[in-house]
Amino acid sequence: MIELKGVTKVFGSKRAVDHLDLQVSAGELFGFLGPNGAGKTTTIKMVCGLLKPSTGTVTIGGYTAGSREARQLLAYVPDQPYLYEKLTGREFLRFVVDMYGLDTKRASRRIEELIDTFEMRDYVDDLCEGYSHGMKQRVVFASALVHDPKVLIVDEPLVGLDPRSARIVKDLFISQARSGVAVLMSTHLLSIAEELADTIGIIDKGKMLVRGTVDDLREHAQLQGPLESLFLKLTGGDRPTIMPGLVGSGEPN
């Protein structure tokens, strides 16, 4: 569903993404990891069509990223939730429905389902200006799913969430992937990536170092133990030799 081929992004003299090849298939939950400045956010913005690559191609379901067809397939949840504070949560969800031009009756049923999924009935009819961070994040996730996207992009999804909200969101990622949605999750929480991701890609200084399952990465780094240890070894001073079959290509943040 998500495919990047030979993607490079240059800002002046800064090469933020360097000949990156990356694929996320339908039903795959991909954990996108890297230090600050590694290229994760730049890549996500290109996938969402907010930035254009300097070279290479980015497609969503076969459509060029940023095109109307690609936008219809995609949902993006940024690290900082933004709502119109003088709307209620329900009004915001209806606003998103109108933006997508969805069938009113079907969309109303979907909104009610999402209100229950994210346990928002106690506050969904209050103004968003009174919401906590976690309450806002739940509404933003619901708004991202209201049109049943085929691709879900999330950037630091658990920042500031209480344990209950975090559990709901983690269960959501798993259920979405198992229903056939391609999920690209960028996070600094290595334990979350290890817990949820089917595939993990680690990038650093514009290059994709490795891509594979946690077991693949352990074998590559010749190191057992938690993902944190693998991450630090792979992005530390002694660079491992990149192995064919595990590597993608490259990028920074």
C-alpha positions as a Markdown table, in Angstrom:
| # | Residue | x | y | z |
|---|---|---|---|---|
| 1 | Met | 0.0 | 0.0 | 0.0 |
| 2 | Ile | 2.9 | 2.4 | 0.8 |
| 3 | Glu | 5.8 | 2.3 | -1.5 |
| 4 | Leu | 8.9 | 4.6 | -1.7 |
| 5 | Lys | 11.4 | 4.1 | -4.5 |
| 6 | Gly | 14.7 | 5.8 | -4.6 |
| 7 | Val | 13.4 | 8.7 | -2.6 |
| 8 | Thr | 15.7 | 11.6 | -1.7 |
| 9 | Lys | 14.8 | 14.9 | -0.1 |
| 10 | Val | 17.2 | 17.8 | 0.0 |
| 11 | Phe | 16.8 | 21.1 | 1.9 |
| 12 | Gly | 19.5 | 23.4 | 0.6 |
| 13 | Ser | 22.8 | 21.6 | 1.5 |
| 14 | Lys | 21.0 | 19.2 | 3.8 |
| 15 | Arg | 20.2 | 15.7 | 2.5 |
| 16 | Ala | 17.4 | 14.7 | 4.8 |
| 17 | Val | 16.4 | 11.5 | 3.0 |
| 18 | Asp | 18.9 | 9.6 | 0.9 |
| 19 | His | 17.7 | 7.1 | -1.8 |
| 20 | Leu | 15.1 | 5.5 | 0.5 |
| 21 | Asp | 13.3 | 2.4 | -0.6 |
| 22 | Leu | 10.4 | 1.4 | 1.7 |
| 23 | Gln | 7.3 | -0.7 | 1.5 |
| 24 | Val | 4.5 | -1.3 | 3.9 |
| 25 | Ser | 2.0 | -3.9 | 2.8 |
| 26 | Ala | -1.7 | -4.2 | 3.5 |
| 27 | Gly | -2.2 | -5.7 | 7.0 |
| 28 | Glu | 1.4 | -4.9 | 8.1 |
| 29 | Leu | 2.2 | -2.8 | 11.2 |
| 30 | Phe | 5.6 | -1.2 | 10.5 |
| 31 | Gly | 7.6 | 0.4 | 13.3 |
| 32 | Phe | 9.6 | 3.3 | 12.0 |
| 33 | Leu | 12.6 | 4.0 | 14.4 |
| 34 | Gly | 15.5 | 6.3 | 14.4 |
| 35 | Pro | 17.3 | 9.0 | 16.5 |
| 36 | Asn | 16.3 | 12.6 | 16.4 |
| 37 | Gly | 17.2 | 14.0 | 12.9 |
| 38 | Ala | 17.2 | 10.6 | 11.3 |
| 39 | Gly | 14.6 | 11.4 | 8.6 |
| 40 | Lys | 11.4 | 9.9 | 10.0 |
| 41 | Thr | 9.3 | 13.1 | 10.0 |
| 42 | Thr | 10.5 | 14.1 | 6.6 |
| 43 | Thr | 9.6 | 10.7 | 5.2 |
| 44 | Ile | 6.1 | 10.8 | 6.9 |
| 45 | Lys | 5.4 | 14.2 | 5.4 |
| 46 | Met | 6.3 | 12.9 | 1.9 |
| 47 | Val | 4.0 | 9.8 | 2.4 |
| 48 | Cys | 1.2 | 12.2 | 3.4 |
| 49 | Gly | 1.8 | 14.4 | 0.4 |
| 50 | Leu | 2.8 | 17.4 | 2.6 |
| 51 | Leu | 6.3 | 17.4 | 1.0 |
| 52 | Lys | 7.4 | 16.4 | -2.5 |
| 53 | Pro | 10.6 | 14.3 | -2.9 |
| 54 | Ser | 13.5 | 15.8 | -4.6 |
| 55 | Thr | 14.0 | 12.6 | -6.5 |
| 56 | Gly | 12.2 | 9.2 | -6.5 |
| 57 | Thr | 8.5 | 8.3 | -6.1 |
| 58 | Val | 6.1 | 7.9 | -3.3 |
| 59 | Thr | 2.8 | 6.1 | -3.9 |
| 60 | Ile | -0.2 | 5.1 | -1.8 |
| 61 | Gly | -2.2 | 2.2 | -3.2 |
| 62 | Gly | -0.5 | 2.9 | -6.6 |
| 63 | Tyr | -1.5 | 6.6 | -6.6 |
| 64 | Thr | 1.1 | 9.4 | -6.3 |
| 65 | Ala | 1.3 | 10.7 | -2.7 |
| 66 | Gly | -0.7 | 13.9 | -2.3 |
| 67 | Ser | -3.1 | 13.2 | -5.1 |
| 68 | Arg | -6.9 | 13.2 | -4.4 |
| 69 | Glu | -7.0 | 9.4 | -4.8 |
| 70 | Ala | -4.1 | 8.9 | -2.3 |
| 71 | Arg | -5.6 | 11.2 | 0.2 |
| 72 | Gln | -8.9 | 9.2 | 0.2 |
| 73 | Leu | -7.0 | 6.1 | 1.1 |
| 74 | Leu | -4.9 | 7.7 | 3.9 |
| 75 | Ala | -5.3 | 8.9 | 7.5 |
| 76 | Tyr | -2.6 | 10.8 | 9.3 |
| 77 | Val | -2.4 | 11.3 | 13.1 |
| 78 | Pro | 0.4 | 13.8 | 14.1 |
| 79 | Asp | 2.1 | 13.8 | 17.5 |
| 80 | Gln | 0.2 | 16.9 | 18.6 |
| 81 | Pro | -3.6 | 16.7 | 18.3 |
| 82 | Tyr | -5.3 | 19.7 | 16.8 |
| 83 | Leu | -9.0 | 20.4 | 17.2 |
| 84 | Tyr | -11.3 | 23.4 | 16.7 |
| 85 | Glu | -11.8 | 24.3 | 20.3 |
| 86 | Lys | -15.2 | 26.0 | 19.8 |
| 87 | Leu | -16.6 | 22.7 | 18.4 |
| 88 | Thr | -17.7 | 19.7 | 20.4 |
| 89 | Gly | -16.0 | 16.4 | 19.7 |
| 90 | Arg | -19.1 | 15.2 | 17.9 |
| 91 | Glu | -19.2 | 18.4 | 15.8 |
| 92 | Phe | -15.6 | 18.0 | 14.8 |
| 93 | Leu | -16.2 | 14.4 | 13.7 |
| 94 | Arg | -19.2 | 15.6 | 11.6 |
| 95 | Phe | -17.0 | 18.3 | 10.1 |
| 96 | Val | -14.5 | 15.7 | 9.0 |
| 97 | Val | -17.3 | 13.6 | 7.6 |
| 98 | Asp | -18.4 | 16.6 | 5.5 |
| 99 | Met | -14.9 | 17.1 | 4.3 |
| 100 | Tyr | -14.7 | 13.6 | 2.9 |
| 101 | Gly | -18.2 | 13.8 | 1.4 |
| 102 | Leu | -19.4 | 10.7 | 3.1 |
| 103 | Asp | -22.9 | 9.3 | 3.1 |
| 104 | Thr | -24.7 | 11.0 | 6.1 |
| 105 | Lys | -26.5 | 7.9 | 7.5 |
| 106 | Arg | -23.5 | 5.6 | 7.1 |
| 107 | Ala | -21.1 | 8.2 | 8.6 |
| 108 | Ser | -23.4 | 8.8 | 11.5 |
| 109 | Arg | -23.3 | 5.1 | 12.4 |
| 110 | Arg | -19.6 | 5.1 | 12.0 |
| 111 | Ile | -19.3 | 8.1 | 14.3 |
| 112 | Glu | -21.3 | 6.3 | 17.0 |
| 113 | Glu | -19.1 | 3.2 | 16.7 |
| 114 | Leu | -16.0 | 5.3 | 17.1 |
| 115 | Ile | -17.4 | 7.2 | 20.1 |
| 116 | Asp | -17.9 | 3.8 | 21.8 |
| 117 | Thr | -14.5 | 2.4 | 20.6 |
| 118 | Phe | -12.6 | 5.3 | 22.1 |
| 119 | Glu | -14.9 | 5.6 | 25.2 |
| 120 | Met | -15.8 | 9.2 | 24.5 |
| 121 | Arg | -19.5 | 9.4 | 25.4 |
| 122 | Asp | -18.9 | 11.2 | 28.7 |
| 123 | Tyr | -17.3 | 14.2 | 26.9 |
| 124 | Val | -17.9 | 14.1 | 23.2 |
| 125 | Asp | -20.7 | 16.7 | 23.4 |
| 126 | Asp | -18.6 | 19.1 | 25.4 |
| 127 | Leu | -16.5 | 21.8 | 23.7 |
| 128 | Cys | -13.0 | 20.7 | 22.8 |
| 129 | Glu | -11.4 | 23.6 | 24.6 |
| 130 | Gly | -12.0 | 21.8 | 27.9 |
| 131 | Tyr | -10.4 | 18.5 | 26.8 |
| 132 | Ser | -7.3 | 17.0 | 28.2 |
| 133 | His | -4.5 | 15.9 | 25.9 |
| 134 | Gly | -5.6 | 12.3 | 26.0 |
| 135 | Met | -9.3 | 13.2 | 25.3 |
| 136 | Lys | -8.1 | 15.3 | 22.3 |
| 137 | Gln | -6.0 | 12.5 | 21.0 |
| 138 | Arg | -8.9 | 10.1 | 21.1 |
| 139 | Val | -11.1 | 12.4 | 19.0 |
| 140 | Val | -8.2 | 12.9 | 16.5 |
| 141 | Phe | -7.8 | 9.1 | 16.2 |
| 142 | Ala | -11.6 | 8.8 | 15.7 |
| 143 | Ser | -11.6 | 11.5 | 13.0 |
| 144 | Ala | -8.7 | 9.7 | 11.2 |
| 145 | Leu | -10.7 | 6.5 | 11.0 |
| 146 | Val | -14.2 | 7.9 | 10.2 |
| 147 | His | -13.7 | 7.3 | 6.5 |
| 148 | Asp | -12.2 | 3.7 | 6.9 |
| 149 | Pro | -8.8 | 4.4 | 5.5 |
| 150 | Lys | -6.6 | 1.7 | 3.9 |
| 151 | Val | -3.4 | 3.4 | 5.2 |
| 152 | Leu | -2.8 | 4.8 | 8.7 |
| 153 | Ile | 0.2 | 7.0 | 9.4 |
| 154 | Val | 0.9 | 7.8 | 13.1 |
| 155 | Asp | 3.7 | 10.0 | 14.5 |
| 156 | Glu | 4.6 | 9.4 | 18.1 |
| 157 | Pro | 1.0 | 8.2 | 18.9 |
| 158 | Leu | 1.3 | 7.6 | 22.6 |
| 159 | Val | 2.9 | 10.9 | 23.7 |
| 160 | Gly | 1.1 | 12.3 | 26.8 |
| 161 | Leu | -1.5 | 9.5 | 26.9 |
| 162 | Asp | -2.6 | 8.0 | 30.2 |
| 163 | Pro | -2.4 | 4.2 | 30.5 |
| 164 | Arg | -6.1 | 3.6 | 29.6 |
| 165 | Ser | -5.9 | 5.8 | 26.4 |
| 166 | Ala | -2.6 | 4.2 | 25.5 |
| 167 | Arg | -4.1 | 0.7 | 25.7 |
| 168 | Ile | -7.0 | 1.7 | 23.5 |
| 169 | Val | -4.7 | 3.1 | 20.9 |
| 170 | Lys | -2.4 | 0.1 | 20.9 |
| 171 | Asp | -5.4 | -2.2 | 20.5 |
| 172 | Leu | -6.6 | 0.0 | 17.7 |
| 173 | Phe | -3.3 | -0.4 | 15.8 |
| 174 | Ile | -3.4 | -4.2 | 16.1 |
| 175 | Ser | -7.1 | -4.4 | 15.0 |
| 176 | Gln | -6.5 | -2.0 | 12.1 |
| 177 | Ala | -3.5 | -4.0 | 10.8 |
| 178 | Arg | -5.4 | -7.3 | 11.2 |
| 179 | Ser | -8.3 | -5.9 | 9.2 |
| 180 | Gly | -5.9 | -5.2 | 6.3 |
| 181 | Val | -4.9 | -1.6 | 6.9 |
| 182 | Ala | -1.2 | -0.7 | 6.3 |
| 183 | Val | 0.0 | 1.0 | 9.5 |
| 184 | Leu | 3.2 | 3.1 | 9.5 |
| 185 | Met | 4.1 | 4.0 | 13.1 |
| 186 | Ser | 6.9 | 6.4 | 14.0 |
| 187 | Thr | 7.9 | 6.3 | 17.6 |
| 188 | His | 10.7 | 6.8 | 20.1 |
| 189 | Leu | 9.2 | 4.3 | 22.5 |
| 190 | Leu | 11.2 | 1.2 | 21.5 |
| 191 | Ser | 9.1 | -1.0 | 23.8 |
| 192 | Ile | 6.0 | -0.1 | 21.9 |
| 193 | Ala | 7.6 | -0.9 | 18.6 |
| 194 | Glu | 8.8 | -4.3 | 20.0 |
| 195 | Glu | 5.4 | -5.0 | 21.4 |
| 196 | Leu | 3.3 | -4.1 | 18.3 |
| 197 | Ala | 5.3 | -4.0 | 15.1 |
| 198 | Asp | 5.3 | -6.9 | 12.6 |
| 199 | Thr | 8.3 | -5.2 | 10.9 |
| 200 | Ile | 10.8 | -2.6 | 12.2 |
| 201 | Gly | 13.0 | -0.3 | 10.2 |
| 202 | Ile | 15.8 | 1.7 | 11.8 |
| 203 | Ile | 17.2 | 4.7 | 10.1 |
| 204 | Asp | 20.1 | 7.0 | 11.0 |
| 205 | Lys | 21.8 | 10.0 | 9.4 |
| 206 | Gly | 19.7 | 9.6 | 6.2 |
| 207 | Lys | 20.2 | 5.9 | 5.7 |
| 208 | Met | 18.1 | 2.9 | 6.4 |
| 209 | Leu | 20.3 | 0.7 | 8.5 |
| 210 | Val | 18.2 | -2.4 | 8.8 |
| 211 | Arg | 14.6 | -3.6 | 8.2 |
| 212 | Gly | 13.0 | -6.8 | 9.4 |
| 213 | Thr | 11.5 | -8.5 | 12.4 |
| 214 | Val | 13.0 | -8.1 | 15.9 |
| 215 | Asp | 14.6 | -11.5 | 15.5 |
| 216 | Asp | 16.1 | -10.4 | 12.1 |
| 217 | Leu | 17.6 | -7.4 | 13.8 |
| 218 | Arg | 19.0 | -9.4 | 16.7 |
| 219 | Glu | 20.6 | -11.8 | 14.2 |
| 220 | His | 22.0 | -8.8 | 12.2 |
| 221 | Ala | 23.4 | -7.1 | 15.2 |
| 222 | Gln | 24.6 | -10.4 | 16.7 |
| 223 | Leu | 23.0 | -9.3 | 20.0 |
| 224 | Gln | 20.3 | -10.8 | 22.2 |
| 225 | Gly | 18.1 | -8.8 | 24.5 |
| 226 | Pro | 15.6 | -5.9 | 24.3 |
| 227 | Leu | 15.2 | -3.7 | 21.2 |
| 228 | Glu | 16.8 | -0.8 | 23.1 |
| 229 | Ser | 20.1 | -2.6 | 23.1 |
| 230 | Leu | 19.8 | -3.4 | 19.4 |
| 231 | Phe | 18.9 | 0.1 | 18.6 |
| 232 | Leu | 21.8 | 1.6 | 20.5 |
| 233 | Lys | 24.3 | -0.8 | 18.9 |
| 234 | Leu | 23.0 | -0.2 | 15.4 |
| 235 | Thr | 22.9 | 3.6 | 15.8 |
| 236 | Gly | 26.1 | 3.8 | 18.0 |
| 237 | Gly | 29.7 | 4.4 | 17.2 |
| 238 | Asp | 30.6 | 1.0 | 15.7 |
| 239 | Arg | 28.4 | 0.7 | 12.6 |
| 240 | Pro | 27.4 | -2.8 | 11.6 |
| 241 | Thr | 27.9 | -4.0 | 8.1 |
| 242 | Ile | 24.7 | -3.6 | 6.2 |
| 243 | Met | 23.4 | -7.0 | 5.2 |
| 244 | Pro | 21.6 | -7.7 | 1.9 |
| 245 | Gly | 17.9 | -8.5 | 2.5 |
| 246 | Leu | 17.6 | -6.5 | 5.7 |
| 247 | Val | 18.4 | -3.1 | 4.4 |
| 248 | Gly | 16.1 | -0.6 | 2.7 |
| 249 | Ser | 17.7 | 2.7 | 1.7 |
| 250 | Gly | 17.9 | 6.0 | 3.5 |
| 251 | Glu | 16.9 | 9.3 | 5.2 |
| 252 | Pro | 17.0 | 12.0 | 8.3 |
| 253 | Asn | 14.1 | 13.8 | 10.3 |
